[in-house]
Amino acid sequence: MKQRLLFLSNLYPNPAHPNQATFNYQQVKALSDLFDVSVLSPIPWVDRIGAKVGRQVADKNSHAYPVYWYPPGIMRAYYGKMLLRSVSATAEAMHRQRPFALVIGAWLYPDGWAAGRLAEKWRVPFYLKVHGTDVNRLSPGGVLTKVSLQAIARARGVICVSQALKSRLVDFGVPAAKCHVVYNGVNDQIFYPRDKADCRQTLRLGAGERLLLYVGNLLKTKGLGELAVAFSRRARVNSNERLIVVGAGPWERCFRECIAREGVAERVYFAGSISHRDIAIWMNAADVLCLPSYMEGVPNVILEALACNTPVVATAVGGVPELAREDDRITLVQPRNPESLKVALEKVFLGPMLGERRIAVQSWRVNAATLASILSGEDG
């Protein structure tokens, strides 16, 4: 009989945001072949309007979406306790129905803090998964750092999606032996090289157009302002270039305003939040994927683009340089520098660097097997 595992995270598709954090969905789906997985994904009360919040079953996994009550922007040091209080009734009901043997909290704080408290109460092993911003935002002596380290102290192990995240946690005093680097996987049934002309025909795009693709949340910290400037400088002298924006987020209006100010609004297409299958078609149709973020873990969109054999221009932040050291298809630039971004894009457009060094992007099946060995203690 499979061990029963609780996966607790706000980073998961839910009725309010069905295309959110699909990497965690893919990981849970792969883990469900090895464990009896249930998902507890709290939905912030501010997103509750229009969303169906409750118990659902999908892909053989039990999914619950309790409402997370908290005061936005204030009292952040208490968010862990607020999240725990918000999810406890649902979590306890799930545990009484079939007791959990393991708990994973995916996002350091408050998710990991609350997950650790539940595991402690149930006296079962607890593991943390950290993604990027949840670790990169920590500062020495900060209140959020204190409560985040409390969550780590309860964990039997910490799953880091990059070596950079592990190194940062070690700098904060976390034992290196407690941290395990496991890169996220890619759905190899969706992300793989396809004929560019066929993909462009499917999307009704011109065969001779140069396509720059952005995929991700529309946030200022994703470097969208710099992307708008860099693209506009190229577009003024390259009439056949277009920018495709896939995703949604709170900075979309500001991004559109930036594009309009730069005078290239007619050259930018906003595709919105779309399915993984559609993203894979855009990646194969594009000439280059651009991700000019200020901070990252190891972005799955980069791994997915590489799986499609699409060149990438990205900022040298988080775990991205780790990938670039192993793969010639990635061109690095410094964050917050639109001119260097423009130059790097020109370099790739003139001749994509598809050299001999290439990362063997792992499937989610391999990722789940690696994670299972850590959860069972077999990795040593």
N, C-alpha and C positions, 0 to 999 in steps of 0.2 A: 504493500500500500504506500502511496506517495505521501511524503511529509506535507503537512499543511502549512502554508506560508502566507503571511500578510504583507502586502506591498502598500505602504502608505506614502502618498505624495500628492501635492497640489499640481505637480507637473505631469498631467495625464489628460487624455481627451475626456471631455465631459459634456453633458447636455448643453451647457452654455457655450463651450468652445470645442467642437468635435474634432478640429484639426490641430489642437494644441499638443505639443510634446509627444508626437507620435513615436519618437525613439523609445520612450518608456513603454508605450503600448506594444511595440515590436519586441522589446525585451521580455515583457510579461508573457506575451504570447509564446515565445520560445521557451521560457521557464516553465510554462504550463505543461510541457511534455515531460518534465522531470519532477515537478512539484504540483501539489494541489493548491493553486494560487487564488487568493482573494485580493481584491483591490479596494482600498479605502482612499478616495480622492475628494478631499473637502473643497467645496465651492465657496469662494468669498461671498458674503451676503450682498455685496455691491453688484455681483454678476447674477444674482438669483432671479431678477426680473426676467420673465420670459423663458426661463429654463425649467425643465422638468427635473426636479431634485428628488431622488429616492433610490430604491433598490432595483437594480437591473441585472440581467444575466446575459453575457455575450462571450462567444469563443470559449466556452467551457469554464469561464472564470466568473466568480461572483463579484459584482461591482456595486459599491455603495458610494453615494455622493451626499454626505451630510453638509449642512450649511455651516460655514466658518464665520463666527461672529467676532469682530474686533473693531477698534476705533482707527480708521485709516490715518496713517502718518504720525501717530503719537503712541506713546507707551509701548514701543517696540520690544523692550526687554520683557514684557509680559505676554507677548504673542504666543510663546510656547504654551503657557498655562491656558490661554484663551483657546488655542487650537485643541489642546487636550480636552478641555471641557466641552468643546463643540462636537468632538468625534466620539467621546467615551461611550455614550449610550449605544451608538451603532456598533462600535468595536466590540463592546461587551456582549451584545446580542449575537454577533457573528462568532465570537469565541465560545459562547455557551452552546451554540448549535453544533459546532465541530471545533474543538480546541486547536489553537495554532501551536506549531512546534518551532517556528522561526518568525522573526519580524525583520523587514527591511524598511528603513526610512530613506526615501530618495529626495533629498534636499536638506542641507545641514540644519537650518533653523528657519522657521519653527517646526517643520515637519519631522526632522530627525529627533529633535528634543522630545516631542510628543510621542513618537514611535518608541523611543527608548524607555519612557515612563510606562507605556503599556506592556512592553516586553518584561520590564522589571517586575511589574505587578503579577504577570502571568508566569514569571520565572522561566523564561525561554530565551535562547540566544537572540541577540540584536545586532544587526549590521547596518551601517550607514553607506549611502551612495552620494558622493558629492559631484557637482557638475561644472562649476566655474565661478560664477558671480557669488554663489553662497560662500565660497572660500576667499575669493579675491577681494571681497568687500571688508574682510576682517582687518582690524588695526590693533596694534599693541595697546593693551589697557582699556580697550573699548568695551562697553556694556554688552554689545552683541557678540563680541569675541568671548567674553566670559561665559555666556549661556551656551554658545556654540561649543566651546570646549567641554562644557558639562555633558552635552549630548555625545561627544566623541568619547569621553571617559566611560560612558555606559556601554559603548559598542565593543563587541568582540573583534570587529574588523571594520576598516573603512575602505570602500571601493572608490578609487579615484579614476576618472576617465582620462587622465594625462599624468605624466611624470611631473610636470610643472605644479600640479595641484598637490601631489604628494610632497614635493620639496617645500612648498609653502606651509603645509601643515606641520612638517618636521621643524620648520623655523619657529613655529608657535609651540614647540615642545612635545608634539605628538610622536610617540615612538615609531621609527621607520618600519619596524616589523609588523606594526598594526595596520599599515597602509598597503593596499594592493592595487597596482595599476592594471586596469582592464579597459582597453579602448572599446567604445561602443561598436556595434555591428551595423551591417547594412542588409536590407532585404534584397538578396541577390535574385529573387524572382521578379523584381520590379526595376532595380537599378543595375543596368548592364548596357554595354555599347550597342547602339542601333544606328541605322542609316540616317545620316543628318538630313538628306534631301527628303526622305519619307516623313520624318518628324516635322519638318518645316511645311510640307504639304498638308499634313494633318492639322497643323495650327494655322494654315492659310497665310504663311509668311513668304516673303520674297526670297528666292534662292540666292541672290547676290547680296543680301543685307548682312551686315555684321551685327551680331546680337550679343549684348552685355546683359548678364542675368544676375539679379539679386534674389535670394531666397532667405526668408527669415522674418522675425518679428520686426515691426516698424517702430523702432525705438531710436532716440537720439544717440544712445551709446553704441549703436550698431554702425556709427559713422556715416549715416545717411546724408548729413549736411555736406560732408567732404565728398561723398559719392556724387551728389548733385553738381558740385562745382567741377569735379574732375571730368564728369561726363559732358557737361556743357562746354568745357574747353576743347574737348575732342570733337563734339558734335558740330561746333562752328566751322570746323575745317574738314569734316568727314560727313558728307551728306547721307551716306548709306549706313550710318550706325544708329542703332536703337537700344534703349534700355528697357528691359522687362523686369517688373517688380512683382514678386510673388510673396504674398503674406499680408498680414493685417496687424494693426497695433495703434497705440495712443498717439504716435508721432506722425501718423499718415497725413493729417491735414498740414502740419508744418512742413513735411517733406514735399507735398504738392506745391506749397507756397514757395519753397526753395527752388523747385523745378521751374515754376512760372517766372520767378524773378530772374532766373538765368536765361529765360527766353527759349527753353527747349521742351515745353510741355507737350507739343505735338509729336515729339520723338520718344515719349515715355508711355509705356502701356502698363497699367496696374491690373494684374490678373486676379488679385484678391487672395483669399485663403482657399486653397484647392487641395485635392487629394494627392497622395504620394504617387499614384499612377500618372496623374497629369504632370506633376513636378518632374518625373523621370523623362517625359516627352520634351518638356522645356529644356532640361539639362542636355539632352542629346541634340536638340536643335541649336543650342547656344554655342558661341565661339569661346566664351570664357565666363566663369562664375566669379563674382567679386563679393568679398566679405570684408569691409573695412572697419571692423569692430574695435572698440577701445579695450575690451577685455573679453576673454572666452575661456572655455575649457578645451575640449577638442570638438569643434562644431560638426555635427553629423552631416550638414549640407556639404561640407568639404569632402568627407568620406564618400558620400553619395555621388558627388560630381566626379571624383576619381574613379569610382566604379563604372561610371558612364564614359570614362576616358575624356572628360572635359577639363581643360586647363583651368587653374584657379589663381586669382590674385587676391591675397589676403594680408592682413596686418600681422606683424610679428608679435603676437600676444598669446598668453596662455600656452597651450600645448601645440599651437599651430607650427612653431619652429621645429618641434619634434617630428612632425610629418614632413616638413620641407627638407629636413636633413636626409630623409629616406626617399624622397620622390621629386624628380626633376619637373614634374608638371605643376608644381606650386611655386609662384613668384611672391616673395615677401616684400612688404613695404612697411614703413613706420606709421603708426596711427596718427590721426589728426593732421595729415599732410596731403592735401588734395593734389599738389603738383607732382609729388612722387607717385601718387596713385595714377595720375594721368600718364606719366612716363611708363610705368609698369604695364598699363593696359595697352599702350601703343606697341610696346615690345612684344607682347603676346599676340596682338592682332596681326603684326607684321610676320610673325613666324612662331606659332605655338611651340613651346619647348616640351616635346614629348620624348624625353631622353630615356636612357636605359634604366635608371633607378626608379623603381615603382613599388609602392606599398602593396602588399598583398592584403587587400581590404577583407576583413573577416565577416562571415555571415552571422546573423543573430543566433543560429544554432551553435556555432563555435563559441560565441560570447556566452551563451547560457551554460554550456558545458564547463567553461572556465569558471564562471561564477559559482556553479554548483560544487566544484571542487574546493573552492574557498569556503563556502557555507558548510561543507562537510569536514573541513580541516585537512583535506587530502593534499593541499598545495604545500604543506609544510610550514 
